[in-house]
Amino acid sequence: MRRAFICPSKYVQGENELRNLGYFVRQYGTTALLVATESSVARVSEALNATAEKFGVTFVATGFQGECSRDEIARLGALARQHACCCTVGLGGGKALDTARCVAAGQGLIVVPTTAATDAPTSHSAVIYRPNGEMEDYAYFPRNPDVVLMDVSIIAASPLRYLVSGMGDALSTYFEARASLRSCAAVNAGLPCGARTGDCAPARGTLAAQALAAACYRTLLEDGYKAVLACQAKMATPALENVIEANTLLSGLGFESGGLAAAHAIHDGLTALEETHAYLHGEKVAFGTLAQLVLENAPTTELEEVMEFCASVGLPLCLKDIGVADISPEALRLVARKACQPEESIHGMPFPITEESVAAAIMSADALGSAYRS
């Protein structure tokens, strides 16, 4: 079977890197669509103005509304055409970056996360949501971002919750890549446009992706708690810089070229519950990782290691931690059914999956996490 590895053209991480954004825009022209909420723009307005002046570029404001929905994508696409924008800049959190990805559609994309809350920045895929916040679909594009620009100074000053959420997203990377390897599952990295309908053979993840996923997990265990302390102090330390790279680059390349499995599918299922909508992607993925480990009957020592890590950095351990104080049998079946849809990544697990086994894993993980917390 063919193998595939996919990655952005450039990844740049450092303090005050946003001031170099104009340099990358100039590779395309002088006018860029800026997909960002007004609050995100306000946070970094001084650096944006400085880079615009230094490199002679213009950013077209979009007033992004915060949801990566089809209506918002269409609105911003029309705005880009109206202003003849040479490229698209996504600035902010995961949904702003996904929306920019959809607007760019694989052409001229620069992403500038203001947090390290997900591994989405490096990806060629996006998650599309309904306006009510429920996950609707995935979108895939022929190219990854041209530039991923990580400003450590901005991320160090961002709320701690976002960094921790990013660790929750990154936590799943090793376990999902491992499951995909064991099942010989195809990964999206090897699927060019049209391939999902049979235009070409699928691809497996690479040894490089497995190594990156393993490095991601080791970095979280070694530097996660130290990074929390640094972020609380709003200081850029080596531990924080390592975790930013783990959350973004190691996890991003690890998941996309290593494969997804149950953890993200269970996250998708949990989005069907309205009470989870106030919680971040990585917070729900962290619980999904525990559920995946239960589903595959992982060794007790491994489960305990993951729960200890989650507790040390403040990640969810049970359903109550993501807003679900009491789940009815009907709601549990809804979550399991959504997680097991034919197109979901849960079918990358190395054994047959049923809605009943997923529901049981969710409840068992909830009981284990609750017991550990108490």
C-alpha positions as CSV (number, residue, x, y, z in Angstrom):
1,M,0.0,0.0,0.0
2,R,1.2,3.5,-0.7
3,R,2.2,5.8,2.1
4,A,1.7,9.5,2.4
5,F,3.0,12.4,4.5
6,I,1.4,15.8,4.3
7,C,2.5,19.1,5.9
8,P,2.4,22.9,5.5
9,S,5.0,24.6,3.3
10,K,6.4,26.6,6.2
11,Y,6.1,26.5,10.0
12,V,7.6,29.4,11.9
13,Q,7.4,29.8,15.7
14,G,9.0,32.5,17.8
15,E,8.4,35.6,19.9
16,N,6.8,38.6,18.2
17,E,6.5,36.7,14.9
18,L,3.2,38.4,14.0
19,R,5.3,41.4,13.0
20,N,6.6,39.4,10.1
21,L,3.2,38.5,8.7
22,G,3.4,41.2,6.0
23,Y,6.5,39.6,4.6
24,F,4.6,36.4,3.9
25,V,1.6,38.3,2.5
26,R,3.9,40.0,0.1
27,Q,4.8,36.7,-1.5
28,Y,1.3,36.9,-3.1
29,G,0.5,40.6,-3.4
30,T,-0.5,43.4,-1.2
31,T,-4.1,42.8,-0.2
32,A,-5.1,39.9,2.1
33,L,-8.5,38.8,3.5
34,L,-8.2,38.7,7.3
35,V,-10.5,36.1,8.7
36,A,-10.6,37.0,12.4
37,T,-13.2,38.1,15.0
38,E,-13.1,41.7,16.1
39,S,-11.8,40.7,19.5
40,S,-8.9,38.8,18.0
41,V,-8.0,41.8,15.8
42,A,-8.2,44.1,18.9
43,R,-5.8,41.8,20.8
44,V,-3.0,42.1,18.2
45,S,-3.9,45.4,16.4
46,E,-0.5,47.0,17.2
47,A,1.4,44.2,15.6
48,L,-1.0,44.0,12.6
49,N,-0.6,47.7,12.0
50,A,3.1,47.6,12.3
51,T,3.5,44.7,9.9
52,A,1.1,46.3,7.4
53,E,3.1,49.5,7.4
54,K,6.5,47.9,7.3
55,F,5.7,45.6,4.3
56,G,3.1,47.8,2.6
57,V,0.2,45.4,2.8
58,T,-3.6,45.9,3.4
59,F,-5.8,43.6,5.5
60,V,-9.4,43.4,4.5
61,A,-11.5,43.1,7.7
62,T,-14.2,40.5,7.6
63,G,-16.0,40.8,11.0
64,F,-15.9,37.0,11.3
65,Q,-18.8,35.9,13.5
66,G,-17.0,33.0,15.2
67,E,-18.6,29.9,13.6
68,C,-17.2,27.9,10.6
69,S,-20.6,27.5,8.9
70,R,-21.4,27.2,5.2
71,D,-23.2,30.6,5.2
72,E,-20.1,32.3,6.8
73,I,-17.8,30.7,4.3
74,A,-19.9,31.9,1.4
75,R,-20.1,35.4,2.8
76,L,-16.3,35.7,3.2
77,G,-15.6,34.2,-0.2
78,A,-17.7,36.9,-1.8
79,L,-15.9,39.5,0.2
80,A,-12.5,38.2,-1.0
81,R,-13.6,38.4,-4.6
82,Q,-15.0,41.9,-4.1
83,H,-11.6,43.2,-2.9
84,A,-9.5,41.1,-5.2
85,C,-7.6,39.6,-2.3
86,C,-4.3,37.9,-3.2
87,C,-4.4,35.5,-0.2
88,T,-6.3,34.6,2.9
89,V,-5.0,35.1,6.5
90,G,-6.8,33.2,9.3
91,L,-6.0,34.7,12.6
92,G,-7.4,33.5,15.9
93,G,-8.8,30.2,17.2
94,G,-9.5,26.9,15.4
95,K,-12.8,28.0,13.9
96,A,-11.3,31.2,12.3
97,L,-8.5,29.1,10.9
98,D,-10.9,26.5,9.5
99,T,-13.1,29.2,8.0
100,A,-10.0,30.7,6.3
101,R,-9.0,27.3,5.0
102,C,-12.5,26.9,3.4
103,V,-12.4,30.3,1.9
104,A,-8.9,29.8,0.5
105,A,-9.8,26.3,-0.8
106,G,-6.1,25.3,-1.0
107,Q,-4.8,28.5,-2.5
108,G,-2.7,31.2,-0.8
109,L,-3.4,30.5,2.9
110,I,-1.5,31.9,5.9
111,V,-2.7,30.8,9.4
112,V,-1.8,32.7,12.5
113,P,-3.2,31.1,15.7
114,T,-3.5,33.3,18.7
115,T,-3.7,30.3,20.9
116,A,-2.3,26.8,20.9
117,A,-5.7,25.3,21.5
118,T,-5.9,22.7,18.6
119,D,-3.7,21.0,16.1
120,A,-5.8,22.4,13.2
121,P,-3.3,25.1,12.0
122,T,-1.1,22.7,9.9
123,S,-4.0,20.7,8.4
124,H,-5.5,20.5,5.0
125,S,-8.9,19.7,6.5
126,A,-11.5,21.7,8.2
127,V,-14.5,21.0,10.5
128,I,-17.7,22.6,9.4
129,Y,-20.4,23.3,12.0
130,R,-24.0,24.2,11.9
131,P,-24.9,27.7,13.2
132,N,-26.0,26.1,16.5
133,G,-22.5,24.7,17.1
134,E,-23.2,21.1,16.2
135,M,-20.5,19.5,14.0
136,E,-21.8,19.0,10.5
137,D,-19.1,17.7,8.2
138,Y,-15.4,17.7,7.3
139,A,-13.9,19.5,4.3
140,Y,-10.6,18.5,2.6
141,F,-8.4,20.6,0.3
142,P,-5.6,19.8,-2.1
143,R,-3.0,21.8,-0.1
144,N,-2.0,22.5,3.4
145,P,-1.5,26.1,4.6
146,D,1.4,27.8,2.9
147,V,2.5,29.4,6.2
148,V,1.8,28.6,9.8
149,L,3.0,31.5,11.9
150,M,3.1,30.9,15.7
151,D,3.7,34.0,17.8
152,V,4.9,32.7,21.2
153,S,4.4,36.1,22.8
154,I,0.7,36.2,22.0
155,I,0.1,32.6,23.0
156,A,1.9,33.0,26.3
157,A,-0.5,35.9,27.1
158,S,-3.6,34.0,26.1
159,P,-5.9,32.3,28.6
160,L,-4.5,29.1,30.1
161,R,-7.6,27.2,29.2
162,Y,-6.8,27.3,25.5
163,L,-3.3,25.9,26.0
164,V,-4.7,23.1,28.1
165,S,-7.3,22.4,25.5
166,G,-4.6,22.1,22.9
167,M,-2.9,19.6,25.1
168,G,-6.1,17.6,25.2
169,D,-6.3,17.6,21.4
170,A,-2.6,16.6,21.2
171,L,-3.0,13.9,23.8
172,S,-5.1,11.8,21.4
173,T,-2.5,12.0,18.6
174,Y,-0.3,9.1,19.6
175,F,-3.1,6.8,20.6
176,E,-5.1,7.4,17.4
177,A,-2.0,7.0,15.2
178,R,-1.1,3.8,17.0
179,A,-4.6,2.4,16.5
180,S,-4.6,3.4,12.8
181,L,-1.2,1.7,12.3
182,R,-2.5,-1.5,14.0
183,S,-5.6,-1.6,11.7
184,C,-3.6,-0.6,8.6
185,A,-6.2,2.1,8.2
186,A,-6.0,4.7,5.4
187,V,-5.3,8.3,6.4
188,N,-6.7,11.4,4.9
189,A,-3.2,12.5,4.1
190,G,-3.1,10.2,1.1
191,L,-6.4,11.2,-0.4
192,P,-6.2,13.9,-3.1
193,C,-9.4,15.6,-4.2
194,G,-11.7,13.0,-5.6
195,A,-9.8,10.0,-4.1
196,R,-12.6,9.3,-1.6
197,T,-14.8,8.3,-4.6
198,G,-12.2,5.9,-5.9
199,D,-10.0,8.0,-8.2
200,C,-6.9,6.6,-6.6
201,A,-5.7,4.1,-4.0
202,P,-5.8,5.1,-0.3
203,A,-2.6,5.6,1.7
204,R,-1.2,4.5,5.0
205,G,0.6,6.8,7.5
206,T,4.3,6.9,7.5
207,L,7.0,6.0,10.0
208,A,7.7,9.7,10.3
209,A,4.1,10.4,11.4
210,Q,4.3,7.7,14.0
211,A,7.6,9.1,15.3
212,L,6.1,12.6,15.5
213,A,3.0,11.3,17.3
214,A,5.2,9.5,19.9
215,A,7.3,12.7,20.3
216,C,4.1,14.7,20.9
217,Y,3.0,12.4,23.7
218,R,6.4,12.4,25.4
219,T,6.6,16.2,25.2
220,L,3.2,16.6,26.9
221,L,4.2,14.3,29.7
222,E,7.6,16.0,30.2
223,D,6.7,19.6,29.7
224,G,2.9,19.9,30.1
225,Y,2.7,20.9,33.7
226,K,5.7,23.2,33.4
227,A,4.0,24.9,30.4
228,V,0.8,25.4,32.5
229,L,2.9,27.3,35.1
230,A,4.6,29.4,32.5
231,C,1.3,30.3,30.9
232,Q,-0.2,31.2,34.2
233,A,2.8,33.6,34.7
234,K,2.4,34.9,31.0
235,M,6.0,33.9,30.4
236,A,7.6,32.3,27.3
237,T,9.8,29.5,28.7
238,P,11.4,26.5,26.9
239,A,8.7,24.2,28.3
240,L,5.9,26.4,27.0
241,E,7.6,26.7,23.6
242,N,7.9,22.9,23.5
243,V,4.2,22.4,24.3
244,I,3.2,25.0,21.7
245,E,5.1,23.0,19.1
246,A,3.6,19.7,20.4
247,N,0.1,21.1,20.3
248,T,0.5,22.5,16.8
249,L,3.2,20.9,14.7
250,L,3.8,17.5,16.2
251,S,0.1,16.8,16.8
252,G,-0.9,18.4,13.5
253,L,1.5,16.3,11.4
254,G,1.0,13.3,13.6
255,F,-2.8,13.2,13.2
256,E,-3.0,14.0,9.6
257,S,-0.3,11.7,8.4
258,G,-0.8,9.1,11.2
259,G,-4.6,8.9,11.2
260,L,-7.5,9.5,13.5
261,A,-9.5,6.8,15.3
262,A,-12.0,6.7,18.2
263,A,-11.1,9.7,20.3
264,H,-12.1,12.3,17.6
265,A,-15.2,10.4,16.6
266,I,-16.4,10.3,20.2
267,H,-15.7,14.0,20.3
268,D,-17.9,14.4,17.3
269,G,-20.6,12.3,18.9
270,L,-20.5,14.5,22.1
271,T,-21.2,17.6,20.0
272,A,-24.8,16.3,19.7
273,L,-25.3,17.2,23.3
274,E,-26.1,20.9,23.8
275,E,-24.5,21.0,27.2
276,T,-21.1,20.2,25.7
277,H,-21.1,23.2,23.3
278,A,-19.6,25.5,25.9
279,Y,-16.5,23.3,26.1
280,L,-13.5,23.5,23.8
281,H,-12.6,20.9,21.1
282,G,-9.5,19.6,23.0
283,E,-11.4,19.3,26.2
284,K,-13.9,16.9,24.6
285,V,-11.1,15.1,22.7
286,A,-9.3,14.4,26.0
287,F,-12.3,12.6,27.3
288,G,-12.7,10.8,23.9
289,T,-9.1,9.6,24.4
290,L,-9.9,8.0,27.7
291,A,-13.0,6.4,26.1
292,Q,-10.8,5.1,23.2
293,L,-8.3,3.5,25.7
294,V,-11.2,1.8,27.4
295,L,-12.6,0.7,24.1
296,E,-9.3,-1.0,23.2
297,N,-8.8,-2.3,26.8
298,A,-5.5,-0.5,27.2
299,P,-3.2,-1.5,30.1
300,T,-4.2,-0.1,33.4
301,T,-0.8,1.5,33.7
302,E,-1.4,3.4,30.5
303,L,-4.9,4.5,31.6
304,E,-3.5,5.7,34.9
305,E,-0.7,7.6,33.2
306,V,-3.2,9.4,30.9
307,M,-5.5,10.2,33.8
308,E,-2.6,11.5,35.9
309,F,-1.5,13.8,33.1
310,C,-5.1,15.1,32.6
311,A,-5.5,15.8,36.3
312,S,-2.1,17.6,36.5
313,V,-2.9,20.1,33.7
314,G,-6.6,20.4,34.3
315,L,-8.1,18.4,31.4
316,P,-11.5,16.6,31.7
317,L,-11.6,13.2,33.2
318,C,-15.3,12.5,33.1
319,L,-18.6,13.6,31.5
320,K,-19.3,16.0,34.3
321,D,-16.2,17.9,33.4
322,I,-17.6,18.6,29.9
323,G,-21.0,19.7,31.2
324,V,-22.9,16.4,31.1
325,A,-23.9,15.9,34.8
326,D,-26.4,13.1,33.9
327,I,-26.7,11.4,30.6
328,S,-29.9,9.6,29.7
329,P,-29.9,6.3,27.8
330,E,-31.4,8.1,24.8
331,A,-28.7,10.8,24.8
332,L,-26.0,8.1,25.2
333,R,-27.3,6.3,22.2
334,L,-27.4,9.5,20.2
335,V,-23.7,10.2,21.0
336,A,-22.7,6.6,20.1
337,R,-24.7,6.6,16.9
338,K,-23.1,9.9,15.7
339,A,-19.7,8.6,16.6
340,C,-20.3,5.5,14.6
341,Q,-21.5,7.0,11.4
342,P,-19.9,5.3,8.3
343,E,-17.7,8.3,7.5
344,E,-16.3,8.6,11.1
345,S,-12.7,8.0,12.0
346,I,-13.7,5.5,14.7
347,H,-13.7,2.8,12.0
348,G,-9.9,3.2,11.9
349,M,-9.8,1.2,15.1
350,P,-8.2,-2.3,14.7
351,F,-11.4,-4.2,15.5
352,P,-15.1,-4.0,14.7
353,I,-17.0,-1.2,16.2
354,T,-20.6,-1.2,17.4
355,E,-22.7,1.6,18.9
356,E,-23.2,-0.6,22.0
357,S,-19.4,-1.0,22.5
358,V,-18.9,2.8,22.1
359,A,-21.7,3.6,24.6
360,A,-20.2,1.1,27.1
361,A,-16.7,2.6,26.7
362,I,-18.0,6.1,27.3
363,M,-19.8,5.1,30.5
364,S,-16.8,3.1,31.7
365,A,-14.4,6.0,31.0
366,D,-16.8,8.3,32.9
367,A,-16.7,5.9,35.9
368,L,-12.9,5.6,35.8
369,G,-12.4,9.3,35.5
370,S,-14.9,10.1,38.3
371,A,-13.3,7.6,40.6
372,Y,-9.8,8.9,39.8
373,R,-10.9,12.5,40.5
374,S,-12.4,11.5,43.9
